[in-house]
Amino acid sequence: MAKAIPQKRESLFYNDGMTSKIFTGIVALSFVILILVILLRRLRQPYFVAYILSGILLGPEVFGIIAKGDYIGELGELGIILLMFFIGAEINLPSLARNFEKPLLAALTQLLLSLALMWGVGYYLNWSYTTIILTGFIISLSSSAIILQYLSRNGEINSSLGLITCGVLLVQDILIVPMMLMLNFMAHGSVEPFELVKVTLGATLTVAFLRAAFIKKLVKIPFKRDILGDHDLQVFIGFALCFGMAWVTHWFGLSAALGAFAAGIVIGQDKATRWLDRSLVPFRVFFLTFFFISIGLQIQLTFIRENIGTLLFVAFSVLLINSLINALVFRVTGHSWRDSMYAGALLSQIGEFSFLLMTIAAELKLVGSYTYQITLAVIAMTMIFTTIWIAIIQKFIYKMDSTV
């Protein structure tokens, strides 16, 4: 009787016939990232650039080691959630709450200006209203992953400008929900009433929870002395707090990252929870790496070679336009020109939630393959060029100050 041939299981990585698929992938990924990080460190570039380039190199168009970009992207989403949790824990909530009107006004004004600008461009180029609205949404969202890490590493996250910038990013994360509802409406011509009620209820409960936690100090972690000496317990308490709140907001139709951010803000008010930093940082680095790798995996090098001129022009146009819009918005809210230009540079790139919007738009058949690829490439380029762009703006500001 012939033996049944065992079926090969799907994996994230291609099999070379000799070595374990996952083992091969992890080794290749580790060495490629290590080499690129060392190189970019010498060039004073952020590590996330190395992660994006690793995704491109290890993807199917170059070495062909990583095969399943979807699974990598799902792991990367965990990194965004952990990052938002950490940033929330660092936020000075009283200062942010006292000045929340400014980031709210800034984020809404920036969105309206982005839509107005895209309407003008779309009218001239004869775009459909769907493309105009989608493009306006996409360029209005900045990268929380990049900006918050940049502010944190430079010790600016609790500065006056840093808090306003964090507030703007928080409002943008909230605005992603009505944006997704709008995309569904454009695709189907309606929005489910139940979904609308659920989202509204979720947003109301999240705000009420934050307010109550801030005023009444609702969250108290028991057995603090025992936890301080138990690393394993610290890890799982951190995971429970971070992903528990993320799951709640996700169930309500809100961003999971918003829930993690709210959990971080609440936990950060208790100074006895500083051990969370030491316990969860390795997990944040690990999972966030996969997010940027997933971006690189989706980029088609052939498409970039064929359209490099257009892509560079659009990417630098977006950086310039977003810088001007945000600088104008910050200036109107009472900041100096110097701070406004710096904030404009910080918020100039297109963010990770824009990937989510474009992916949803593609699934709903609102955009074609060409629009999807050009948007994907431009988003990645604006992310890669962010630190260079900030350095250019800072140098311009310095020269402007020296001539005054």
VENURHU-V28307 format. One record per run of one state. SS is the DSSP state (H for helix, E for strand, C for the rest). FROM is the first residue (numbers start at 1). LEN is the number of residues. If there is no record, write none. Layout:
ss->SS from->FROM len->LEN
ss->SS from->FROM len->LEN
This chain:
ss->C from->1 len->12
ss->E from->13 len->1
ss->C from->14 len->7
ss->H from->21 len->22
ss->C from->43 len->4
ss->H from->47 len->12
ss->C from->59 len->7
ss->E from->66 len->1
ss->C from->67 len->2
ss->H from->69 len->22
ss->C from->91 len->2
ss->H from->93 len->6
ss->C from->99 len->1
ss->H from->100 len->26
ss->C from->126 len->3
ss->H from->129 len->12
ss->C from->141 len->3
ss->H from->144 len->10
ss->C from->154 len->6
ss->H from->160 len->29
ss->C from->189 len->4
ss->H from->193 len->24
ss->C from->217 len->7
ss->H from->224 len->5
ss->C from->229 len->2
ss->H from->231 len->21
ss->C from->252 len->4
ss->H from->256 len->13
ss->C from->269 len->2
ss->H from->271 len->3
ss->C from->274 len->1
ss->H from->275 len->24
ss->C from->299 len->2
ss->H from->301 len->6
ss->C from->307 len->1
ss->H from->308 len->25
ss->C from->333 len->4
ss->H from->337 len->10
ss->C from->347 len->5
ss->H from->352 len->12
ss->C from->364 len->5
ss->H from->369 len->16
ss->C from->385 len->1
ss->H from->386 len->18
ss->C from->404 len->1
